[in-house]
Amino acid sequence: MFGFGFSKLAVLVGIVVAVWYGFKYIGQLDKARKQARANKPPRQSGGGTAPDVEDTVQCPACGAYVVAKTASPCERPDCPY
């Protein structure tokens, strides 16, 4: 009657179940994503403290850049630091 056989109904039920579980899975992912955003610490917007920055100078003997305040000598004998 109406061309519905048991195999066609079984496939239809399988498709409906797959779609149902797919939507449940997507809902769980969305819920977890929202919970992760709620637990994430807020981003600081430029008003924070700046990282420590030190000036560097180039060694005239070897050409390496060293920290100006605490320069230590390199392995070359003509190093001024």
matplotlib code that plots the C-alpha trace (Angstrom):
import matplotlib.pyplot as plt

x = [0.0, 1.5, 4.8, 6.1, 8.0, 9.8, 13.2, 12.1, 10.7, 13.8, 16.0, 13.7, 13.8, 17.6, 17.9, 15.6, 17.6, 20.9, 19.6, 18.3, 21.7, 23.5, 21.5, 22.1, 25.9, 26.0, 24.0, 26.6, 29.4, 27.8, 27.1, 30.7, 32.0, 29.8, 31.0, 34.6, 34.1, 32.5, 35.4, 38.1, 39.7, 38.9, 41.5, 43.4, 42.9, 46.2, 45.9, 48.3, 51.9, 54.4, 57.1, 60.6, 62.6, 66.4, 68.6, 71.2, 74.4, 76.4, 79.8, 82.4, 84.7, 82.3, 79.1, 76.9, 74.2, 74.6, 72.5, 74.0, 73.8, 75.0, 77.3, 79.7, 82.8, 82.7, 85.4, 87.4, 90.4, 89.6, 86.1, 85.6, 83.0]
y = [0.0, 3.4, 1.8, 1.7, -1.5, -2.4, -1.6, 1.9, 2.5, 1.2, 3.6, 6.5, 5.7, 5.4, 8.8, 10.4, 8.9, 10.1, 13.6, 13.6, 12.5, 14.9, 17.9, 16.6, 16.4, 19.9, 21.2, 19.7, 21.2, 24.6, 24.3, 23.3, 26.2, 28.7, 27.3, 27.5, 31.2, 31.9, 30.3, 32.1, 35.1, 38.5, 39.9, 42.9, 45.8, 47.7, 49.2, 46.7, 47.1, 47.0, 44.3, 45.2, 46.4, 46.9, 48.9, 46.9, 48.1, 46.5, 45.2, 46.9, 43.8, 40.9, 42.7, 40.9, 42.9, 42.9, 44.5, 48.0, 47.9, 44.3, 43.7, 40.8, 40.2, 37.7, 35.2, 37.7, 39.3, 42.8, 42.9, 46.2, 44.8]
z = [0.0, -0.9, -1.9, 1.7, 2.5, 5.7, 4.2, 3.2, 6.7, 8.4, 6.3, 7.1, 10.8, 10.6, 8.9, 11.5, 14.4, 12.8, 12.4, 15.9, 17.4, 15.1, 16.5, 20.1, 19.4, 17.9, 20.9, 23.3, 21.4, 21.5, 25.2, 25.9, 23.8, 25.7, 29.0, 28.0, 27.0, 30.4, 32.3, 30.2, 31.9, 30.3, 27.9, 28.9, 26.6, 26.3, 29.7, 31.3, 32.2, 29.4, 29.4, 30.6, 27.6, 27.8, 25.4, 23.4, 21.8, 19.0, 19.9, 17.6, 17.7, 17.0, 15.8, 18.3, 20.2, 24.0, 26.8, 27.4, 31.2, 31.9, 28.9, 29.4, 27.3, 24.5, 23.6, 21.5, 23.1, 21.6, 23.0, 24.8, 27.1]

ax = plt.figure().add_subplot(projection="3d")
ax.plot(x, y, z, "-o")
ax.set_aspect("equal")
plt.show()
